[in-house]
């Protein structure tokens, strides 16, 4: 088996460490995005909520989305295999939902919502998503992320609006002890790989040179 040179071994170890450092886990939670940048006061906004199934032993059979105060004209778009429900009278007509379908395994479904108007004087829209399973459990995604703290277990789907300040954006980035601990682990793994791999590679290279010379 052909051995890599010490330089190439070092490069491979550094690359592996960087991949570990930059890889981010695919957190399964309800999230929202818009087709284009949305500014405060925008009209006729189309948003997509991606809802993944998180329970291996149950299926998602109902989804409800509640918009924050100030949002006007919430409407649910039809989704294949599901029945879109009109905005309810409660919550000032800001709640829509879907039923009759199912999400199983590790699959997810995109649910589209239309807004007639976005309120002014806000930098984001924090929605509440309720996910109903066929075993009777309802998971509510409504926890707000806090700057400097780890991401909550059930974060609310948040749409950042165009023109939001850097401080507003930072509020949605998971930080704190968990993030610091993960970074420390990755750095430690990288250092161990370098410390163990480089001497082995150098020794192998010296043996190979000795064999070639003889």
VENZI-V384401 format. One record per helix or strand of 3 or more residues. SS is the DSSP state (A for helix, B for strand). FROM is the first residue (numbers start at 1). TO is the last residue. If there is no record, write none. Layout:
((SS,FROM,TO) (SS,FROM,TO))
This chain:
((A,6,22) (B,31,34) (B,43,52) (B,60,66) (B,72,76) (B,83,85) (A,90,93) (B,95,103) (B,108,117) (B,124,126) (B,128,133) (B,138,141) (B,158,160) (A,166,170) (A,177,213))
